[in-house]
Amino acid sequence: FTFNWPVWLLATLLFIALILLFFVSMTSVFLLRVFFADRRRGRGRRTGVATPQTRVISTEDPTDDPGDR
């Protein structure tokens, strides 16, 4: 099982693997928190949601004459 490697080398490799696993998990947790915080605020891509048109662009000149009413 140990390929006749010394115990200190196996312990060192195990320690390095655990440290790498810790940093990868913390990075993934951080990125998930950033992603879901953006989604909670309403930002981000929403697929399939139709939003109403917010402004209408017209080519007519606005008239402010009180006599036109």
CYANA upper distance limits for C-alpha pairs under 8 A (distance plus 0.5 A):
  2 THR  CA     10 LEU  CA      8.35
  5 TRP  CA      9 LEU  CA      7.38
  5 TRP  CA     10 LEU  CA      7.53
  6 PRO  CA     10 LEU  CA      7.13
  7 VAL  CA     11 ALA  CA      6.61
  8 TRP  CA     12 THR  CA      6.60
  9 LEU  CA     13 LEU  CA      6.68
 10 LEU  CA     14 LEU  CA      6.62
 11 ALA  CA     15 PHE  CA      6.59
 12 THR  CA     16 ILE  CA      6.69
 13 LEU  CA     17 ALA  CA      6.64
 14 LEU  CA     18 LEU  CA      6.70
 15 PHE  CA     19 ILE  CA      6.76
 16 ILE  CA     20 LEU  CA      6.72
 17 ALA  CA     21 LEU  CA      6.60
 18 LEU  CA     22 PHE  CA      6.62
 19 ILE  CA     23 PHE  CA      6.87
 20 LEU  CA     24 VAL  CA      6.64
 21 LEU  CA     25 SER  CA      6.58
 22 PHE  CA     26 MET  CA      6.67
 23 PHE  CA     27 THR  CA      6.57
 24 VAL  CA     28 SER  CA      6.70
 25 SER  CA     29 VAL  CA      6.64
 26 MET  CA     30 PHE  CA      6.62
 27 THR  CA     31 LEU  CA      6.70
 28 SER  CA     32 LEU  CA      6.59
 29 VAL  CA     33 ARG  CA      6.64
 30 PHE  CA     34 VAL  CA      6.78
 31 LEU  CA     35 PHE  CA      6.65
 32 LEU  CA     36 PHE  CA      6.60
 33 ARG  CA     37 ALA  CA      6.40
 34 VAL  CA     38 ASP  CA      6.85
 35 PHE  CA     39 ARG  CA      6.92
 36 PHE  CA     40 ARG  CA      6.51
 37 ALA  CA     41 ARG  CA      6.97
 38 ASP  CA     42 GLY  CA      7.20
 38 ASP  CA     43 ARG  CA      6.00
 38 ASP  CA     44 GLY  CA      7.01
 39 ARG  CA     43 ARG  CA      6.02
 39 ARG  CA     44 GLY  CA      6.40
 65 ASP  CA     69 ARG  CA      8.47
